[in-house]
């Protein structure tokens, strides 16, 4: 799977069903090459006064499933 494939998927939090945003980058461990986190741009519809324009990192361990159209994550 390529980064461009991941970027086209919606990211949904399984705790509250909220659409979190879109993947804009990944964080990679330089030594091992393993993906550490997905960098997510907030959903433009969900911007609030407090977190306007702040990118979120979702740890790779928080990903529950990567499907055809959606990535399910579990974050509080």
C-alpha positions in Angstrom: 0.0 0.0 0.0 1.2 3.5 -0.8 0.9 6.7 1.1 -1.4 8.1 -1.6 -3.7 5.1 -1.0 -3.9 6.0 2.7 -4.4 9.7 2.0 -7.7 9.0 0.1 -9.3 7.2 3.1 -11.4 8.8 5.8 -10.1 8.4 9.4 -12.8 7.6 11.9 -12.5 7.3 15.7 -14.2 4.1 16.9 -14.8 5.6 20.3 -17.2 8.3 19.1 -17.6 7.7 15.4 -16.1 11.1 14.6 -14.3 11.8 11.3 -10.9 13.0 12.4 -9.5 14.4 9.2 -7.2 13.5 6.3 -3.6 12.1 6.3 -1.1 14.6 5.1 2.1 12.9 6.2 3.6 9.9 8.1 6.2 9.9 10.8 8.9 7.2 10.2 11.6 5.8 12.5 14.8 6.6 10.7 16.6 3.5 11.9 14.1 0.8 11.4 11.9 2.3 8.7 8.8 1.5 10.6 5.8 3.9 10.5 5.4 5.6 13.9 2.4 7.8 13.4 0.0 9.3 10.8 0.0 13.0 10.6 -3.6 14.2 10.2 -4.9 17.6 9.1 -8.1 18.3 11.1 -11.5 17.9 9.4 -12.3 21.3 8.1 -15.9 20.9 9.2 -14.8 20.1 12.8 -12.5 23.1 13.4 -13.1 24.7 16.7 -11.8 27.9 18.2 -9.3 26.0 20.3 -7.6 23.8 17.8 -7.9 25.8 14.6 -5.4 24.4 12.0 -3.5 22.1 14.5 -2.3 18.9 12.9 -2.7 15.7 14.9 -0.4 12.7 15.2 -2.1 9.3 15.5 0.2 6.6 16.8 0.5 3.5 14.5 -0.6 1.4 17.5 -3.9 3.3 17.7 -5.0 2.0 14.2 -7.5 -0.8 14.6 -8.2 -1.5 10.9 -7.4 -0.2 7.5 -10.3 -0.8 5.1 -11.0 0.0 1.5 -12.6 3.4 2.3 -11.8 4.1 5.9 -9.1 3.8 8.6 -10.5 3.0 12.0 -8.5 4.4 14.9 -9.1 4.3 18.7 -8.1 7.6 20.4 -9.4 9.4 23.4 
